[in-house]
Amino acid sequence: MELRHLQHFVAVAEDQHFTRAAERLMVSQSGLSASIRALERELQTPLFVRTTRRVTLTPAGRALLCEAERILAQVRAAHEAVAAVQGVLRGMLALGSEQCIAGVHVAGLLASFRREHPDVEICLRQAGSGALAEEVAAGRLDLAFAVRTAQEETDQLRTVPLTSEPMTVLCHPSHPLAQAGAPVTPEDLGGEVFVDFHPDWGPRRATDTVFAAAGVRRTVALEVNDVHGLLDLVDENLGIAVVPRHFRHKRPSLTALPVKGAGDTVYQTVALLPPEQATSPAARALMGLLHRGRLTGTCAMVDPCMRRTSSSRATAVSAKRSTRPSRASAPTGSAPAPPPTPIPSPG
């Protein structure tokens, strides 16, 4: 079995078409077909069901695809490891991320990475946390930024914690919940119309966990696959949403209410990586850059919403301090403030 046979097989499986796969690989269609037939003869089983419009994988083909992708990823990692020892980081960084993930500013992090490693090609894919975990475990992604899921910490997957936060209810200002203005429990929301994400998304999984733990059933009437679509529906008072707390900064016109009884860390974001020995040099470099950025507070790499939260707190503290009367502004003729009482030395 040759590596080029596996490369050709994976390309056909991805494109579900011999002609498109041949064009992408820049080989002749007859040569690609011969390569697949050679692989099928060696394995003594058909790998594709061929029709006039497309090809689909047989059960044997599906079983091979996972292993072929993992083998090709390991070969690529081996090439990149040798290049890294020689002082050159090159190859590809295949990264996955959920939308609006907390704890990392993906665009800023990738911009900093590209400046440091211009010879590395960056490939980014957005998906739900469940799919991202499967992609990393299968070797199709070098790492992913996702929400903690049930698949983490397997033989093929490890996690690095990023941040955690509570969930928050977002509703229209005219909604009865907003009029009450009080924290709510899952029981208070049992009869509400919900806007939420696809079940594979991290925030949806976190919300489902909260309601399941409370024994409260809920129905998601409006399901979306993007953050701004969710906020638009809530803004039109078509339903309420239970989302990570940092989402409230994306639409200040909505009312945000704390969720009681849900714990303080129900939304936890992590970096998903393969086992240490299988982690690519590019993934190691990206995680090292993120770690340095978090230690130094580099704005380009941390979550803008988290920065906004910290900035708001700092502004509030500053405003509170500015309202305190200072000694310099005491009225003329008033007695000077007594000197501070010295603290005696111990012993």
C-alpha positions, -999 to 999 in steps of 0.1 A, spaced: 0 0 0 15 33 -11 9 67 4 -2 81 -29 -29 54 -30 -43 66 3 -40 102 -8 -60 94 -39 -86 75 -20 -92 103 5 -95 129 -22 -122 108 -41 -140 102 -8 -140 139 0 -151 151 -35 -174 120 -41 -163 124 -78 -133 111 -97 -131 140 -121 -131 167 -94 -106 147 -73 -83 143 -103 -84 180 -110 -76 188 -74 -47 164 -73 -35 175 -107 -34 139 -120 -51 122 -149 -85 106 -143 -73 74 -157 -43 74 -134 -65 81 -104 -89 53 -113 -60 29 -117 -47 39 -82 -81 32 -66 -84 -1 -84 -49 -11 -72 -59 -3 -36 -91 -23 -39 -72 -53 -53 -48 -52 -24 -76 -50 2 -97 -75 -18 -129 -54 -15 -146 -25 -33 -142 9 -16 -167 29 -36 -201 25 -51 -198 41 -85 -227 58 -103 -229 82 -133 -232 112 -111 -211 105 -80 -193 79 -59 -201 69 -24 -181 49 1 -189 12 8 -188 1 45 -152 -11 39 -144 24 24 -158 42 54 -137 20 77 -106 27 56 -113 65 54 -108 71 92 -75 52 92 -62 67 60 -68 102 72 -50 94 105 -20 79 86 -17 109 63 -19 133 92 9 114 110 30 115 79 25 152 75 33 157 112 65 137 107 76 160 78 68 191 99 87 177 129 118 173 109 114 208 94 110 222 130 142 205 141 159 222 112 146 256 125 119 261 99 82 258 107 63 250 75 34 229 63 -3 234 73 -21 243 104 -56 228 103 -77 246 129 -113 242 140 -134 266 161 -170 273 171 -184 307 164 -178 334 190 -158 310 213 -149 325 247 -114 327 260 -96 332 227 -97 357 199 -92 333 170 -87 360 143 -61 379 163 -43 347 173 -41 335 137 -28 369 126 0 368 152 8 332 142 11 341 105 35 370 113 57 346 133 54 316 109 47 329 74 56 296 57 28 277 74 -5 275 55 -35 281 77 -68 262 72 -98 272 94 -131 253 98 -161 264 118 -184 237 132 -201 225 164 -180 212 193 -191 176 188 -180 175 151 -147 193 160 -139 167 186 -143 140 161 -122 158 135 -93 163 159 -95 126 171 -95 114 135 -65 135 126 -83 158 102 -77 188 124 -45 197 143 -65 213 171 -98 230 177 -112 256 201 -145 242 214 -169 238 243 -162 209 266 -180 178 254 -185 142 265 -159 130 240 -129 147 256 -99 130 272 -99 98 251 -69 80 238 -71 102 207 -81 135 223 -69 157 251 -81 191 264 -65 223 276 -89 245 296 -94 281 284 -122 297 304 -156 292 320 -186 313 326 -223 310 337 -252 309 313 -275 340 309 -311 345 296 -315 370 268 -349 384 261 -366 415 246 -370 444 270 -408 442 267 -408 405 277 -424 397 311 -391 383 323 -374 416 316 -402 435 333 -396 415 364 -359 420 362 -350 392 386 -327 361 382 -346 331 368 -344 293 374 -349 266 347 -383 260 363 -393 296 356 -386 291 319 -405 259 313 -433 274 292 -412 298 272 -405 298 234 -368 292 229 -343 303 203 -312 281 202 -284 266 181 -281 232 165 -277 204 191 -240 199 181 -231 235 192 -215 239 226 -239 266 240 -269 244 231 -252 214 249 -246 235 280 -282 248 280 -296 213 275 -274 201 304 -288 228 327 -324 219 319 -318 182 321 -302 186 355 -333 205 367 -357 180 352 -373 206 331 -383 198 295 -381 226 269 -388 228 232 -366 248 208 -390 263 183 -364 284 165 -331 267 156 -302 287 140 -266 281 131 -252 316 136 -250 339 166 -264 370 150 -294 351 136 -302 340 172 -298 376 185 -321 389 157 -349 365 166 -347 374 203 -345 411 193 -378 407 175 -394 392 206 -399 358 189 -384 339 218 -358 339 245 -323 324 245 -301 309 272 -265 316 261 -230 321 276 -228 353 296 -204 370 271 -231 370 244 -249 398 261 -222 423 249 -231 415 213 -266 430 216 -268 456 244 -304 464 236 -315 430 249 -321 423 286 -298 398 303 -309 379 334 -287 355 355 -298 318 356 -300 306 392 -292 271 402 -271 264 371 -237 266 386 -210 291 378 -191 271 352 -216 254 330 -200 269 298 -164 257 296 -142 263 266 -111 242 258 -85 236 232 -89 201 218 -57 184 207 -45 149 198 -22 131 222 11 149 231 32 127 208 8 132 179 5 170 182 20 188 152 47 214 155 23 240 141 -3 232 168 24 234 195 35 268 182 0 281 181 -7 269 217 26 284 228 16 317 212 -18 316 229 -2 308 263 22 338 260 -7 361 250 -28 350 280 1 355 303 9 390 290 -27 400 283 -20 407 246 -52 421 233 -49 406 199 -52 370 213 -77 372 241 -115 373 236 -127 408 228 -159 402 248 -138 392 279 -117 423 274 -149 444 273 -161 428 305 -128 436 323 -129 471 308 -164 477 321 -154 466 356 -124 488 355 -145 518 344 -170 511 372 -143 509 398 -127 541 385 -161 559 385 -168 548 420 -134 560 432 -139 594 414 -170 600 435 -151 598 468 -142 632 483 -105 639 482 -85 657 509 -73 682 484 -109 693 477 -117 700 514 -132 735 520 -108 763 529 -103 767 566 -112 731 574 -88 713 597 -61 693 579 -65 656 578 -45 639 606 -14 620 595 -18 583 592 -12 562 623 22 545 620 22 507 620 45 494 647 73 471 637 68 435 648 88 426 680 
